[in-house]
Amino acid sequence: MLQALRVPRNGAVGVAVGVAIAVLAYLARVFELLGPFAGTREYPGLGPEGWFLILAFVLATSTALLVASVLTVVEAVRLARRL
């Protein structure tokens, strides 16, 4: 069933998309590619780069899960229509 729904491929695509989006968001935030951050905050322990790295990890994993889930549902609907 997992092979029929192409779950391994969907997972790999999801991870690739998630990592790409997280890297772009991290670089945009840390290097201020979209302009400087107007707010003033304190980032205890890790500093802003560390906290944004953690947030980038959360963004990557959640995006990967979302993309893989959507692709798997699309494949399940496609298989159901063939039957």
ZIVEN-V265539 format. One record per run of one state. SS is the DSSP state (h for helix, s for strand, l for the rest). FROM is the first residue (numbers start at 1). LEN is the number of residues. If there is no record, write none. Layout:
ss=SS from=FROM len=LEN
ss=SS from=FROM len=LEN
//
This chain:
ss=l from=1 len=6
ss=h from=7 len=24
ss=l from=31 len=16
ss=h from=47 len=36
ss=l from=83 len=1
//
